[in-house]
Amino acid sequence: MKNIFCLTLLAILPLFAIDGSDRQLKDLIDIGLKNNHTVNIARLQLKGAKAQQKGSYSGFLPTINMSLGKGLNKTELPDFYTSGISIDQTIFDGATSWYANRSVENQINLSEINLQTVEEQVIYSVKSAFYSYLRAKELTDVAQLSLELAVSQLDLVQQQFHLHAVSETDLLKAKVRKGQADAQIIQAEQVERTALNALNIAIGESAGNPLVIKSTPIELRTVPLYEDAKSAILIQNAQLQTVRYNEEGSKIALKTQMGIFFPTVSISSLYSTSKSDFGDLLGGYTSASPTTEIKVSFPIFTGLSRVSGYDDLKYKVLVSSVAVSQTKDNLFAELDNVLAQLDTYHRLIPINEEIILSAEMDFKLAEEKYNLGASDILELLNAQVSLIQAKSDLVRLKYDAKVSESKLEVLMGSVTQN
């Protein structure tokens, strides 16, 4: 009955995490995003980029200055006061002001994508560490059950050996199996501790911090079609959007550079007055006539720096365009690999579940045959090893599939906290 109970518990292990906890995956991700310094830096950089947006409109607005002065005479003539108000407005600057505004907007977009990228990396790291820990924990439980079966078999063989029902060889083999199970549980516990430390590091806490994980159902999602996932990458992938905004930034810089070859047109007006009494200065503007002029500045020759700078920017645009194509190719290749992995997991998991059912029946039959003296200990031990191996394989497959799902989320730009 004890062995049957162990087998039943083994059957449900891959479906649920064993440990109860106050922290679920979403809670861990929230902690990771809060503690991660890179995320906080990216958020500040986004605020800084947005703060520059108001300044980018300066090229479209006039400049107004006011001056006050006092003349000091060394003669007997009275002192006098001067005042002036100047208004300057750029009418045309080769669209430099326009593209300066576009450049700031593009930088804001880049900062937003950078924040998205950093957050996705943190979420993926936490998810990967979370599923790796649950895998290690369940493998520890499988190893523990394997040890319990080995101990039970050793007790049985020892009893039969004392009754001279089995040979000493059977007893030695049972002891070897028990020793192997002891070693496996020690190794599994070490892997579990390492995985827990990795999870603590992923959420920004110290290694060795006590952390208990709440039971989590393991449900695999439907694998998307390649074309659907590809379309999502083209629209939402943060890496692809980054190189696209870099390309846009290169084009904006090139168009800005083109503005230096055009004339600059501006208009300015100057109101000025001079009074011997400071209190009369402001009243003097009502009768003063402004001096207005339109300026047109033509760049005739400024050396070769502007031309060489323009040529350099042209090549940067070409480089950024190639980078977009290269990024697409790499992402599509990675997508194909991830989808192939997920498809493999979805095909192997049902097979492994069937293997477990057969291995359970084989173990029960082997145990009954050995108890009846119809088989030797080797057949029983082989059946037990096959069952434990099948259970371990299923645990690895399911959690490896969840990690691959998380990787697919990053590729498709659809990272969630669930």
C-alpha positions as CSV (number, residue, x, y, z in Angstrom):
1,M,0.0,0.0,0.0
2,K,2.9,2.4,0.8
3,N,4.4,1.8,-2.7
4,I,1.0,2.4,-4.3
5,F,0.6,5.6,-2.4
6,C,4.0,6.8,-3.6
7,L,3.2,6.0,-7.2
8,T,-0.1,7.9,-7.0
9,L,1.7,10.9,-5.5
10,L,4.3,10.7,-8.2
11,A,1.6,10.7,-10.9
12,I,0.3,14.1,-9.8
13,L,3.7,15.7,-9.1
14,P,4.2,17.2,-12.6
15,L,0.9,18.9,-12.4
16,F,1.4,21.1,-9.3
17,A,4.2,22.8,-7.5
18,I,4.4,21.1,-4.1
19,D,5.2,24.0,-1.8
20,G,2.7,26.5,-0.3
21,S,3.6,30.1,-0.2
22,D,2.5,33.7,0.1
23,R,4.3,34.7,-3.1
24,Q,3.1,33.8,-6.5
25,L,4.8,34.4,-9.8
26,K,3.2,37.8,-10.2
27,D,4.3,38.9,-6.7
28,L,7.9,37.8,-7.5
29,I,7.8,39.8,-10.8
30,D,6.5,42.9,-9.0
31,I,9.3,42.6,-6.5
32,G,11.9,42.1,-9.2
33,L,10.7,45.2,-11.2
34,K,10.8,47.3,-8.0
35,N,14.2,46.2,-6.9
36,N,16.0,46.2,-10.3
37,H,18.3,49.2,-10.6
38,T,18.4,49.0,-14.4
39,V,14.6,49.4,-14.6
40,N,14.7,52.4,-12.3
41,I,17.4,54.0,-14.4
42,A,15.4,53.4,-17.6
43,R,12.4,55.0,-16.0
44,L,14.4,58.1,-15.1
45,Q,15.9,58.2,-18.6
46,L,12.4,58.2,-20.0
47,K,11.4,61.1,-17.7
48,G,14.5,63.0,-18.8
49,A,13.7,62.5,-22.5
50,K,10.2,63.8,-22.0
51,A,11.5,66.8,-20.1
52,Q,13.4,67.8,-23.3
53,Q,10.3,67.9,-25.4
54,K,9.2,71.4,-24.4
55,G,12.6,72.7,-25.3
56,S,12.4,71.2,-28.8
57,Y,9.7,73.7,-29.7
58,S,12.0,76.7,-29.1
59,G,12.9,76.9,-32.8
60,F,9.3,77.7,-33.7
61,L,8.9,80.4,-31.1
62,P,10.2,84.0,-31.1
63,T,13.0,85.2,-28.8
64,I,12.2,88.3,-26.8
65,N,14.8,90.3,-24.9
66,M,14.7,93.5,-22.9
67,S,17.6,95.6,-21.9
68,L,18.0,98.5,-19.5
69,G,21.0,100.9,-19.3
70,K,22.3,104.0,-17.6
71,G,24.7,106.4,-19.2
72,L,27.2,108.0,-16.9
73,N,28.5,111.4,-18.0
74,K,31.7,113.0,-16.6
75,T,30.5,116.4,-17.8
76,E,27.8,118.6,-16.4
77,L,25.2,117.0,-18.6
78,P,22.6,115.0,-16.7
79,D,22.7,111.2,-16.8
80,F,20.4,109.3,-19.1
81,Y,18.6,106.0,-19.1
82,T,18.1,103.7,-22.1
83,S,15.8,100.8,-22.7
84,G,15.2,98.4,-25.6
85,I,13.0,95.4,-26.5
86,S,14.0,93.1,-29.3
87,I,11.9,90.4,-30.9
88,D,13.6,87.8,-33.1
89,Q,11.8,85.1,-35.1
90,T,13.3,82.5,-37.4
91,I,11.1,82.1,-40.5
92,F,13.1,79.4,-42.3
93,D,16.2,77.5,-41.2
94,G,16.2,74.6,-43.6
95,A,13.7,72.7,-41.4
96,T,16.4,72.3,-38.7
97,S,13.9,73.3,-36.0
98,W,11.4,70.9,-37.3
99,Y,13.8,67.9,-37.3
100,A,15.2,68.9,-33.9
101,N,11.6,68.4,-32.5
102,R,11.4,65.1,-34.4
103,S,14.7,64.0,-33.0
104,V,13.4,64.6,-29.4
105,E,10.2,62.7,-30.1
106,N,12.3,59.8,-31.5
107,Q,14.5,59.8,-28.4
108,I,11.4,59.6,-26.3
109,N,10.2,56.5,-28.3
110,L,13.7,55.0,-27.9
111,S,13.5,55.6,-24.1
112,E,10.1,54.0,-23.9
113,I,11.3,50.9,-25.9
114,N,14.4,50.7,-23.7
115,L,12.2,50.6,-20.6
116,Q,10.0,47.9,-22.2
117,T,13.2,45.9,-23.1
118,V,14.6,46.1,-19.6
119,E,11.3,45.2,-18.0
120,E,10.9,42.2,-20.3
121,Q,14.3,41.0,-19.5
122,V,13.6,41.2,-15.7
123,I,10.2,39.4,-16.2
124,Y,11.8,36.7,-18.3
125,S,14.6,36.3,-15.8
126,V,12.2,35.9,-12.9
127,K,10.0,33.5,-14.8
128,S,12.9,31.4,-15.9
129,A,14.3,31.3,-12.3
130,F,10.8,30.6,-10.9
131,Y,10.2,27.6,-13.2
132,S,13.7,26.3,-12.7
133,Y,13.2,26.4,-9.0
134,L,9.9,24.5,-9.2
135,R,11.5,22.0,-11.5
136,A,14.3,21.5,-9.0
137,K,11.9,21.2,-6.1
138,E,9.7,18.6,-7.8
139,L,12.8,16.6,-8.8
140,T,13.9,16.7,-5.2
141,D,10.4,15.3,-4.3
142,V,10.8,12.6,-6.9
143,A,14.3,11.7,-5.5
144,Q,12.8,11.5,-2.0
145,L,10.1,9.1,-3.2
146,S,12.7,7.1,-5.0
147,L,14.6,6.9,-1.7
148,E,11.5,5.8,0.1
149,L,10.9,3.0,-2.4
150,A,14.6,1.9,-2.1
151,V,14.4,1.8,1.7
152,S,11.1,-0.2,1.5
153,Q,12.7,-2.7,-0.9
154,L,15.8,-3.0,1.2
155,D,13.7,-3.8,4.3
156,L,11.8,-6.4,2.3
157,V,15.0,-8.0,0.9
158,Q,16.6,-8.0,4.4
159,Q,13.6,-9.8,5.8
160,Q,13.6,-12.4,3.0
161,F,17.4,-12.8,3.3
162,H,17.1,-13.6,7.1
163,L,14.5,-16.2,6.1
164,H,17.0,-17.6,3.5
165,A,14.4,-16.8,0.8
166,V,16.8,-14.7,-1.3
167,S,20.5,-14.7,-2.0
168,E,23.1,-12.3,-0.6
169,T,23.5,-10.9,-4.1
170,D,19.9,-9.6,-3.9
171,L,20.7,-7.9,-0.6
172,L,23.8,-6.3,-2.0
173,K,21.9,-5.0,-5.0
174,A,19.2,-3.5,-2.8
175,K,21.8,-1.8,-0.7
176,V,23.5,-0.4,-3.8
177,R,20.1,0.9,-5.0
178,K,19.5,2.5,-1.6
179,G,23.0,4.2,-1.6
180,Q,22.3,5.5,-5.1
181,A,19.0,7.0,-3.9
182,D,20.8,8.6,-1.0
183,A,23.3,10.2,-3.4
184,Q,20.5,11.4,-5.7
185,I,18.6,13.1,-2.9
186,I,21.7,15.0,-1.8
187,Q,22.4,16.2,-5.3
188,A,18.8,17.1,-5.9
189,E,18.7,19.2,-2.7
190,Q,21.9,21.0,-3.7
191,V,20.4,21.8,-7.1
192,E,17.2,23.1,-5.3
193,R,19.2,25.4,-3.1
194,T,21.1,26.8,-6.0
195,A,17.9,27.4,-7.9
196,L,16.4,29.1,-4.9
197,N,19.4,31.4,-4.7
198,A,19.1,32.2,-8.4
199,L,15.4,33.1,-7.9
200,N,16.3,35.4,-5.1
201,I,18.9,37.1,-7.2
202,A,16.4,37.5,-10.1
203,I,14.0,39.4,-7.8
204,G,16.8,41.6,-6.4
205,E,17.1,40.0,-3.0
206,S,20.0,38.3,-1.3
207,A,21.0,34.7,-1.9
208,G,19.9,32.6,1.0
209,N,16.9,34.7,1.7
210,P,14.1,32.3,2.9
211,L,11.5,32.1,0.1
212,V,8.5,29.8,0.0
213,I,6.6,29.3,-3.3
214,K,2.9,28.9,-3.5
215,S,1.4,26.0,-5.4
216,T,1.1,26.8,-9.0
217,P,-0.8,24.8,-11.7
218,I,1.3,24.0,-14.7
219,E,-0.7,24.5,-17.8
220,L,0.9,24.7,-21.3
221,R,-0.4,27.3,-23.7
222,T,-1.4,26.6,-27.3
223,V,1.6,27.0,-29.6
224,P,0.9,29.9,-32.0
225,L,1.2,29.6,-35.8
226,Y,4.5,30.7,-37.2
227,E,2.9,33.5,-39.4
228,D,0.9,34.8,-36.4
229,A,4.0,34.9,-34.2
230,K,6.0,36.5,-37.0
231,S,3.4,39.3,-37.4
232,A,3.6,39.9,-33.7
233,I,7.4,40.2,-33.9
234,L,7.1,42.8,-36.7
235,I,4.7,44.9,-34.6
236,Q,5.7,44.4,-31.0
237,N,9.2,43.1,-30.6
238,A,11.2,45.6,-28.5
239,Q,14.6,44.7,-30.1
240,L,13.2,45.3,-33.6
241,Q,11.5,48.5,-32.6
242,T,14.8,49.7,-31.1
243,V,16.7,49.3,-34.4
244,R,13.8,50.9,-36.3
245,Y,13.9,53.9,-34.1
246,N,17.7,54.0,-34.5
247,E,17.2,54.0,-38.2
248,E,14.6,56.8,-37.9
249,G,17.1,58.7,-35.8
250,S,19.8,58.4,-38.5
251,K,17.4,59.6,-41.1
252,I,16.4,62.6,-39.0
253,A,20.1,63.5,-38.4
254,L,20.7,63.3,-42.2
255,K,17.7,65.6,-42.9
256,T,18.9,68.0,-40.2
257,Q,22.3,68.1,-41.8
258,M,20.7,68.9,-45.2
259,G,19.4,72.1,-43.7
260,I,22.8,73.6,-43.5
261,F,22.8,73.9,-47.3
262,F,19.7,76.1,-47.3
263,P,19.6,79.8,-46.5
264,T,18.3,81.0,-43.1
265,V,15.6,83.7,-43.1
266,S,14.7,85.6,-39.9
267,I,13.0,88.8,-38.9
268,S,13.7,91.0,-36.0
269,S,12.2,94.1,-34.5
270,L,13.8,96.5,-32.0
271,Y,12.1,99.0,-29.8
272,S,14.5,101.5,-28.1
273,T,14.1,104.7,-26.1
274,S,16.3,107.0,-24.1
275,K,15.1,109.3,-21.2
276,S,16.8,111.4,-18.6
277,D,14.2,110.2,-16.1
278,F,14.0,106.5,-15.4
279,G,10.3,106.7,-14.7
280,D,9.7,107.9,-18.3
281,L,11.3,104.9,-20.0
282,L,8.2,102.7,-20.3
283,G,6.1,105.6,-21.5
284,G,8.6,106.2,-24.2
285,Y,7.6,102.9,-26.0
286,T,4.2,104.3,-26.8
287,S,5.7,106.8,-29.2
288,A,8.7,104.8,-30.3
289,S,8.7,103.3,-33.8
290,P,10.3,99.8,-34.1
291,T,13.2,99.1,-36.2
292,T,12.4,96.0,-38.2
293,E,14.6,94.0,-40.6
294,I,14.6,90.8,-42.4
295,K,17.8,88.8,-42.6
296,V,18.7,86.2,-45.2
297,S,21.9,84.3,-44.6
298,F,23.4,82.1,-47.3
299,P,26.1,79.5,-46.5
300,I,28.6,80.2,-49.3
301,F,31.7,78.2,-48.1
302,T,32.3,76.7,-44.7
303,G,35.1,74.3,-45.5
304,L,34.5,70.6,-46.1
305,S,33.3,69.6,-42.7
306,R,29.6,70.0,-43.5
307,V,29.9,68.0,-46.7
308,S,31.9,65.2,-45.0
309,G,29.4,65.2,-42.1
310,Y,26.6,64.8,-44.6
311,D,28.3,61.9,-46.3
312,D,29.0,60.2,-43.0
313,L,25.3,60.4,-42.0
314,K,24.3,58.9,-45.4
315,Y,26.3,55.8,-44.6
316,K,24.9,55.7,-41.1
317,V,21.4,55.5,-42.6
318,L,22.5,52.6,-44.8
319,V,24.1,50.8,-41.8
320,S,21.0,51.3,-39.7
321,S,18.8,50.0,-42.6
322,V,20.9,46.8,-42.8
323,A,20.7,46.4,-39.0
324,V,16.9,46.3,-39.3
325,S,17.1,43.6,-41.9
326,Q,19.7,41.6,-39.9
327,T,17.6,41.9,-36.7
328,K,14.5,40.6,-38.5
329,D,16.4,37.6,-39.9
330,N,17.8,36.8,-36.5
331,L,14.5,37.1,-34.7
332,F,12.7,34.9,-37.3
333,A,15.4,32.3,-37.0
334,E,15.1,32.4,-33.2
335,L,11.3,32.2,-33.5
336,D,11.5,29.1,-35.6
337,N,13.8,27.4,-33.0
338,V,11.5,28.3,-30.1
339,L,8.4,27.1,-31.9
340,A,10.2,23.9,-32.8
341,Q,11.1,23.4,-29.2
342,L,7.6,24.0,-28.0
343,D,6.2,21.7,-30.6
344,T,8.7,19.0,-29.4
345,Y,7.6,19.5,-25.8
346,H,3.9,19.2,-26.7
347,R,4.6,16.0,-28.5
348,L,6.9,14.5,-25.9
349,I,4.8,15.2,-22.9
350,P,1.9,12.9,-23.8
351,I,4.3,10.2,-24.8
352,N,6.0,10.5,-21.4
353,E,2.7,10.3,-19.6
354,E,2.0,7.1,-21.5
355,I,5.5,5.8,-20.5
356,I,4.7,6.6,-16.9
357,L,1.5,4.6,-17.0
358,S,3.3,1.6,-18.4
359,A,6.3,2.0,-16.0
360,E,3.9,2.1,-13.1
361,M,2.2,-1.2,-14.2
362,D,5.6,-2.7,-14.9
363,F,6.9,-1.8,-11.4
364,K,3.8,-3.2,-9.7
365,L,4.1,-6.5,-11.7
366,A,7.8,-6.7,-11.0
367,E,7.2,-6.1,-7.3
368,E,4.5,-8.8,-7.1
369,K,6.6,-11.3,-9.1
370,Y,9.6,-10.7,-6.8
371,N,7.4,-11.1,-3.7
372,L,6.3,-14.4,-5.1
373,G,9.8,-15.5,-5.9
374,A,9.1,-15.5,-9.7
375,S,11.8,-13.0,-10.5
376,D,15.1,-11.7,-9.2
377,I,15.9,-8.3,-7.6
378,L,17.5,-7.0,-10.8
379,E,14.1,-6.9,-12.6
380,L,12.5,-5.1,-9.8
381,L,15.3,-2.5,-9.5
382,N,15.2,-1.9,-13.2
383,A,11.5,-1.3,-13.1
384,Q,11.9,1.2,-10.3
385,V,14.7,3.1,-12.1
386,S,12.6,3.2,-15.3
387,L,9.7,4.7,-13.4
388,I,11.7,7.3,-11.5
389,Q,13.5,8.3,-14.8
390,A,10.1,8.7,-16.6
391,K,8.8,10.9,-13.8
392,S,11.9,13.0,-13.8
393,D,11.8,13.4,-17.5
394,L,8.2,14.6,-17.4
395,V,9.0,17.2,-14.7
396,R,11.9,18.5,-16.9
397,L,9.8,18.6,-20.0
398,K,6.9,20.6,-18.5
399,Y,9.1,23.2,-16.9
400,D,11.4,23.5,-19.8
401,A,8.3,24.1,-21.9
402,K,7.2,26.9,-19.6
403,V,10.7,28.6,-19.9
404,S,10.4,28.3,-23.7
405,E,6.9,29.9,-23.5
406,S,8.4,32.8,-21.6
407,K,11.1,33.2,-24.3
408,L,8.4,33.2,-27.0
409,E,6.6,36.0,-25.1
410,V,9.7,38.1,-25.3
411,L,10.1,37.5,-29.0
412,M,6.4,38.4,-29.7
413,G,6.5,41.4,-27.4
414,S,3.6,40.0,-25.4
415,V,5.4,39.6,-22.0
416,T,2.9,39.3,-19.1
417,Q,3.3,38.9,-15.4
418,N,1.1,35.7,-15.3
